[in-house]
Amino acid sequence: MIIDTDPGVDDAIAILMALASPDVEVVGLTSVGGNVPRARTTRNALALLQAAGRSDIPVAKGASRPLRGRYAYAPQFHGPGGLSLRLREPVTVPIAEGAVEFLYSGLTYDLGETTLVALGPLTNLARLLWQRPIALEQARNIVVMGGAVDGPGNVTPKAEFNIYCDPVAAEIVLASGLPVTLVDLPACRQVSIGREEALGLRSEHPLGKLTLDLLQGWFRKGPARERFEFYDPLAMALALDPVVATVAKVDLDVGLEENDSWGETTITGGPGEITLLQQVDSGRFFRLLAGTLEIEGLPAS
């Protein structure tokens, strides 16, 4: 697995899920601006791997700007540093190879065996399609967290943050004909946890403890925060266990009209090449999260 990411509290939890999974080999992370600027997402990725005891996993720097405009950033959700706890400064540094070249080499090294999970804006993937168009065709699966199809957005009434940050890149990826699985906001909102429940969770697993430090820290940083929705962790769960949700095959359009439909995702027809989540088995999701990270007290459904 390669994880394209802009950590981010929910990104970090998703990454820890992958690291704790016995069936997954994480061969690298690629950073992108989004939740916070690229310099911080890159630092967060390195620091998280170090805290998890996996500094052997390379981190490649990706895009610092979207294909048009600037990233929106989300300090109101993730805090100015992106994470809800202070991790030690990483000793390691990003590899010299940039994200596009790393993705190309990783996806073409073992054809059809590497899953790509994209947890942030899709700038790196769009640039990969431009510069190395055959690379994404070699992925075993491409799972994207993004969009708000037939549901309210979290930036505008109809736009979700990751797509809103770089809708031009999202349109390139989603219109490419590649078999992308899209985990959108209506799906993610089916798996959440409340403040009191989250603060009562326990784990003796090292990565489980780190996960709970992030999750519980998020609640403690915002006294008014009542629920945490597992956006990126659901995308990771889908990559690990495809039957965690039912799906539909659709064609999608991404709005590119500024101050009008910017970043909106709408169904234009189907069946299409995009696999869109429908009904999430919340019990199965929480059992996967609990089992992977040995967390006690998660909801049964």
N, C-alpha and C positions, 0 to 999 in steps of 0.2 A: 504494500500500500504506500502511496505517496499522498500527503495531505497538504493541500494549498490553503493557507490560513492567515487570518489577521487577529491573533489572540489579543484580547477578548476572553471573558470569563467562560462563556459557553463553548468557545473554541477549545480552551484549555481542558475542560472536562471531556470533550469529545476526543482530544488527543490522548488523554490518560486512559480512556476506554480502549483505544486501539493498542496502546502500550501494554495494557494489562491482559489483552486477549491472547490466549495461547495459540490461536489459529492464525495470527496475523504477524507478518514481518513488516514493520514500518521501515522503509528504506530511505526515507527522507521527508523533510518539510520544506515547502517553498513559501516565502512570506509575500504579503501584498499589503498595501495601505488599505485602510477601511475603518475599523473600529477606532484605531488611533493611527498616527503616521507610521510609514514603513519602518523608520529607524526604531520605533518602539515595538512594532509587531515582531520585527526580527529579533530584537533583544528579548522580548517575552518568550519567543519560541526557544531560543537558546537557554534561557534561564529555566524554563519549564522542563526541558530535557535534562538539564543538569540536576534539578531538584528530584527528578524521577530516576536518576542514576543512569541516564541513557545519552550522555554526551557523545557517544560514538555515532549517533544518528546525525547525518549532515543537514545543515540548514542553508538553503540557497536564497539569496535576496531576489525579490521580484519587483513589481511595478510600484513606484512611489506616487504616480498620478494615473488617473483613469484615461481612457482614450479621448475623452472630451471633458473639459472642466476640471474640477477638483473633488476629492473624496469628501463626504459629508462629515465623517468622524462621529463618534457617539460617546463623549465623556459623561453625559448624563446617565448612561446605563453602566458603562464599564469603569468610569473614573478616568482621570487624566492620564494615568499610566497604563490603562487597559485591563489590569488585573485587580482583584479585590484583596490581595495580600502582597507584601513586599518579599520578593524572592531575591536570593543573593545574586550579585552581578555575575554573569557567566564568564567562565575562564576561556571557553572556546569562542571562536569567531565564525562568521559565515564562510562557506567555501568560496573559492575564487569564481567558480562557475555560476552564472546567473540562472534564474529560475527557468527561463525558456530552454536553455541548453540542458539543464539538469532534468527537466521533465522529458525532453526528447530522448536523452540517453536512458533514463529510467524506464520509459514506456516501451522503448524499442529493444532493450537488452534481453528481455524474456517475453517474447511476443504473446499477447493474450493472457498474461498471468498477473498483471498489475492493476489493482483498483485505484482509481484517482478519486479522492474525496475533496471537494471544493467547498470551503466553509466561509469564504469571503467574497468580495467582488471578483468578477470573472476576467479581469484584465490580463492576468498571466495566461489563461487558457486561450483567450482571443489572440494574443500575440503569438502563442504557439501555433495556432491555426494559420496565421499569416506567414510565419517564418518557416515552420516545419509541418506542413499540412497533413502529412501522413501519420504523425505521432499519435494523435488522439484516437485514430482508428485502431491502434494496437492495444488500447486499454481493454482490460477484461470488463470493466464497468466504470461509468462516470456518474458519481453521485454529487448533486449540487444542492446546497441549502440556499433557497432564495425564492422570491416571488410571493404574491398574494393573489392567487387565482380564485375568483369567486369569494373573496373575503376582504375584510378591511386591512389596510396596510399599517405600518408602524412608523412611517415618515410622513406620508401624505395619506389621505383617505383610502387610496388604492395601491400605494407603492410600498414595497418592502425594502429594508435598508440596503442589503447587498446588491440587489438589482438597481436600486435608485442611485447607488454610488457610481455605477458604470453601466448604464443601460445599453450603450453602444456595444460594449463587449458582450453583454448578455444576449443581445440580439444576434451577434455573430455566432456565438456558441449554440444557442437554441435553434437557430435557423440552419445549422450546418448539416443536418440530416444524421448526425451521430446519435446513438442510443443513450440519451441522457436521462437519468432518474432525478426528478425535481421534488425536493422536500420543501413545501411552501408553508406559509404562516398558518393557514387553516389546519394543516396536519400537525404542526408543532404545538398549536394551542390545545391539542388533545392530551398533551402530557405536561403536567406542571405540578408544582408542589408549593404548599403554603409555608409561611414563616415558622409557625410553631412546630410543624412537622419536620421541616428542614433542620431546625436548630436541635431537634432531638435525635438526629441520625448519628450512628456510630460505625466505625470501621477499625479493624486492626491491621488491614492490608496497607502497606506503605503508600501505594498509589490511591487507595481508598481514602486514607487520611488526608492526602494532598487535595483530593477532589472535594472533600467536606470542608477543608480550610477555605477553598475557593467559594463553594456554594454558601456556606454559613457566613463567610466574610462579606459576601455580596449583600446579604440581608442586614448584617450589622453596620455596613457602611451607609445604608439608607433606611433609617427608622420607619419611613412611610412605606417601604416595599412590603407587599403582602404575598405576592406569588412570583415564582421563578418558572419560566417556560423553557423547556429543554430543546431549543432550536437546533444547534449544532449537534448535541448528543443524539437527537433523533436521526439526523442524517447519518451519523456514524453507526447507530443501531441498525439502520436499513442496510448499510454496507456490510455489516457483520451478519445480519439475519434478515434476508429479504422478505420473509413472511411476517414481519412485524406489522405490516400494513397491507391493505388491499390497494390496488392501483387501477388507473385507467390510462389508455394510450390516446394522446391528444397532439394537436398542433397548437403552438402558442405564438403570440405576437408580443413584442416588447415596445411600449410607447416611447417615442423619441422626440415628442413635441415639448419643448421647454415651457414651463409654467402651464402646462395643459395635461398631457398624459405621461410626463417624464417618469420612466421606471415602472409603469403599470404593466402587468402581465395578464393577457386575456386569451381565452381559448378561441381559436379561429376555425377549428374543425377537428375531425378525427374519424377513425383511428389514425394516429400519427406516430412519429418516431420518439416522442417524449413520453416517458412514463411518469405520471403524476400521482402522488399519494392521495388516497381517499380516506378510508377509515383505518385509524391506527388501533392496534391491539395494545391498549395502555398497560394491561397486566403483563403482557409479554415483554414490552419495553422495560418496565420497572424490574422485572425478573432478570432481564439481561444486564441491566445496570447494576443491580444488587449482586448478581452472581459474578460478574467480571471483576468488580472492585470490592467485593465482600462487604457491602454496606448493609447494616441492620436498620430496619425501621421504615424502609421505603413502602409506599402504598402498594397494595396487592392488585389494584386496578385503577 
